[in-house]
């Protein structure tokens, strides 16, 4: 049984994290209640990905927070990450699962109800559902689906879903009400003056919405 | 026990193979006696690698010839190739082995005696040893080691070695005498007017040198 907690899922962005760096941002965010961390750096070389990932792994050790690597399966395995996240334009999930083996977490981005319905729960452990709102963080993203679209998308799969795309603290209650197991954020934490406090406000809102 | 035959190892080059294409070149070369085929296409997209690789796999089906993919582990696994070949500048062999699992063939390029001595036979199945001579096929290659260098390099490892780098039919006997299990060629087959005949001459020379 794989253990991971999608409640507050930080996707690191190297540009937005520049003030403190990705590792320090992640460390502070975890202190504020982040439950999963994804390293996403499409511009990094394999060697840079591995170096940053190893530093992140060391920073997260003993925190119980899962480290997920976006798209780069070589880096995910070299780092000893807890999981891999792939998009629809990245490798096929069958290939990803074969490469990482049965024990690593595999996440898949889905942007439509039809894609969500097609995800194989034997291959994939969770879906990233969105973008809920339009966001500047991921240029060229798919059309936003809104909260109603999020609810429909999540209903189309048996897998736990983390909502993503322009989400802020005021969207916590509606995202969870739409069936999300948690919220993935980038700019709501990365580049905030105090990532710990930013994460804390989000995690408190999540706790409150669930109570 | 993995079975592969390094005797005559064709490394496909997309530019040199343009007249007939990589798949048809490989098919003809196998008819002429090639025993292993490597798909090497540093400029291809992942999707192109997978498409070409699947076509190659279909063309080689039932031939007993192993299909090896250069560097691209996602493609190697997606294709269902027999093996992966990595260079010193590619991923670490531990990572490669972890990604492809225990059953796929793993080859590693070594350019010096010191590198050859350091190869872990628990991780790697064969080494590519060279470049023996200077070659235009691989721009920016390491300094050529010559036949004496080849013999020293091969002596430094317990693994089977395939010699590579500017090898032609007149180098078959000396390469095998240096301890090579076989010869890897690119331009001696790719782009030759008749790849089947070119392969046949090489395979006959190998058979003769061994008798």
Interface residues (C-beta under 8 A of the other chain):
Chain A: X46 X73 X74 X77 X78 X91 X92 X94 X95 X98 X99 X100
Chain B: X46 X73 X74 X77 X78 X91 X92 X95 X98 X99 X100
